[in-house]
């Protein structure tokens, strides 16, 4: 596990927490969806950069 994959996974989890928080505060759906998409992309990039696939 290198530093960049760790950072991407951390950022993805942080954005997911923000999306959940914004959803609980009843903020506009577009903001929540955008944060959710960004979170999923960051998590996916972090997981795909792990060296466990070889």
TORLOKOL-236874 format. One line per field, with one value per residue: residue number from 0; z, x, y of N, C-alpha, C in turn. Coordinates in steps of 0.001 Angstrom, whole numbers, plus 500000, padded with zeros to 6 digits. Each point is the difference from the previous one (the first is absolute). Layout:
BEGIN
resi = (NUM / ...)
n_c3 = (Z / ...)
n_c1 = (X / ...)
n_c2 = (Y / ...)
ca_c3 = (Z / ...)
ca_c1 = (X / ...)
ca_c2 = (Y / ...)
c_c3 = (Z / ...)
c_c1 = (X / ...)
c_c2 = (Y / ...)
***
This chain:
BEGIN
resi = (0 / 1 / 2 / 3 / 4 / 5 / 6 / 7 / 8 / 9 / 10 / 11 / 12 / 13 / 14 / 15 / 16 / 17 / 18 / 19 / 20 / 21 / 22 / 23 / 24 / 25 / 26 / 27 / 28 / 29 / 30 / 31 / 32 / 33 / 34 / 35 / 36 / 37 / 38 / 39 / 40 / 41 / 42 / 43 / 44 / 45 / 46 / 47 / 48 / 49 / 50 / 51 / 52 / 53)
n_c3 = (500000 / 498941 / 500022 / 498667 / 500038 / 501013 / 499339 / 498887 / 500716 / 500630 / 498847 / 499467 / 501084 / 499908 / 498678 / 500252 / 500988 / 499138 / 499100 / 500920 / 500422 / 498727 / 499799 / 501159 / 499459 / 499126 / 499663 / 498967 / 499298 / 499186 / 501118 / 500534 / 498838 / 499851 / 501286 / 499808 / 498848 / 500526 / 501013 / 499181 / 499258 / 501090 / 500544 / 498839 / 499819 / 501265 / 499829 / 498830 / 500748 / 500778 / 500615 / 500414 / 498871 / 500360)
n_c1 = (500855 / 499919 / 500696 / 500089 / 500085 / 500819 / 500626 / 499940 / 500313 / 500932 / 500358 / 499930 / 500571 / 500883 / 500038 / 500093 / 500824 / 500585 / 499915 / 500335 / 500958 / 500335 / 499878 / 500626 / 500753 / 499563 / 501284 / 500206 / 499168 / 500136 / 500082 / 498991 / 499363 / 500379 / 499769 / 498871 / 499854 / 500382 / 499220 / 499058 / 500238 / 500101 / 498944 / 499372 / 500427 / 499694 / 498864 / 499796 / 500485 / 499254 / 501030 / 498782 / 499928 / 501271)
n_c2 = (498828 / 500761 / 501119 / 499921 / 498670 / 500135 / 500971 / 499288 / 498931 / 500700 / 500564 / 498780 / 499527 / 500992 / 499849 / 498700 / 500288 / 500822 / 499029 / 499117 / 500815 / 500284 / 498691 / 499818 / 500974 / 499096 / 499939 / 500819 / 499279 / 501035 / 500704 / 499338 / 500050 / 501257 / 500208 / 499365 / 500640 / 501157 / 499677 / 499549 / 501075 / 500742 / 499396 / 500035 / 501236 / 500227 / 499328 / 500584 / 500992 / 499220 / 499478 / 499793 / 500682 / 500103)
ca_c3 = (500000 / 499923 / 500568 / 499177 / 500153 / 501336 / 499934 / 499226 / 500812 / 501068 / 499406 / 499656 / 501226 / 500482 / 499163 / 500296 / 501253 / 499682 / 499284 / 500984 / 500842 / 499238 / 499795 / 501268 / 500171 / 498957 / 498987 / 498662 / 499563 / 499068 / 500761 / 500608 / 498922 / 499539 / 501006 / 499946 / 498807 / 500242 / 501004 / 499367 / 499089 / 500784 / 500609 / 498949 / 499578 / 501077 / 500067 / 498804 / 500082 / 500937 / 499348 / 500299 / 498782 / 499255)
ca_c1 = (499145 / 500843 / 499436 / 498949 / 498760 / 499489 / 499428 / 498757 / 498982 / 499635 / 499196 / 498706 / 499211 / 499675 / 498920 / 498801 / 499479 / 499398 / 498743 / 499011 / 499696 / 499176 / 498686 / 499273 / 499654 / 499010 / 500554 / 499524 / 500342 / 501118 / 501246 / 500194 / 500327 / 501351 / 500931 / 499977 / 500726 / 501420 / 500443 / 500121 / 501141 / 501230 / 500151 / 500324 / 501380 / 500885 / 500000 / 500645 / 501440 / 500621 / 500859 / 499537 / 499445 / 501038)
ca_c2 = (501172 / 501183 / 501212 / 500584 / 499228 / 500322 / 501340 / 499946 / 499327 / 500937 / 501075 / 499415 / 499832 / 501344 / 500518 / 499217 / 500549 / 501286 / 499767 / 499546 / 501147 / 500931 / 499383 / 500130 / 501403 / 500308 / 500889 / 499641 / 498653 / 500060 / 500053 / 498684 / 499065 / 500320 / 499498 / 498539 / 499558 / 500268 / 499048 / 498684 / 500026 / 500014 / 498678 / 499047 / 500252 / 499543 / 498536 / 499476 / 500246 / 499074 / 499018 / 498641 / 499402 / 499284)
c_c3 = (500000 / 500485 / 499206 / 500127 / 501368 / 500008 / 499246 / 500783 / 501126 / 499472 / 499634 / 501212 / 500578 / 499206 / 500240 / 501305 / 499794 / 499282 / 500959 / 500891 / 499270 / 499777 / 501272 / 500256 / 498965 / 499020 / 498619 / 499529 / 499062 / 500701 / 500587 / 498939 / 499500 / 500989 / 499992 / 498813 / 500187 / 501023 / 499389 / 499066 / 500762 / 500658 / 498971 / 499527 / 501056 / 500079 / 498790 / 500005 / 500992 / 499229 / 500265 / 498753 / 499241 / 500722)
c_c1 = (500897 / 499250 / 498847 / 498690 / 499373 / 499317 / 498669 / 498873 / 499531 / 499110 / 498614 / 499105 / 499583 / 498835 / 498695 / 499359 / 499336 / 498671 / 498906 / 499575 / 499101 / 498602 / 499154 / 499564 / 498998 / 500511 / 499555 / 500550 / 501201 / 501341 / 500318 / 500406 / 501420 / 501049 / 500050 / 500772 / 501501 / 500576 / 500216 / 501209 / 501320 / 500244 / 500403 / 501440 / 500991 / 500086 / 500707 / 501504 / 500693 / 500776 / 499563 / 499501 / 501031 / 500412)
c_c2 = (501230 / 501236 / 500576 / 499229 / 500257 / 501362 / 499997 / 499326 / 500919 / 501120 / 499482 / 499819 / 501344 / 500591 / 499237 / 500487 / 501353 / 499853 / 499567 / 501161 / 501002 / 499448 / 500121 / 501438 / 500489 / 501062 / 499540 / 498645 / 499996 / 500001 / 498628 / 498986 / 500241 / 499505 / 498476 / 499460 / 500206 / 499021 / 498627 / 499951 / 499972 / 498643 / 498958 / 500174 / 499515 / 498493 / 499408 / 500227 / 499093 / 498938 / 498565 / 499275 / 499192 / 498741)
***
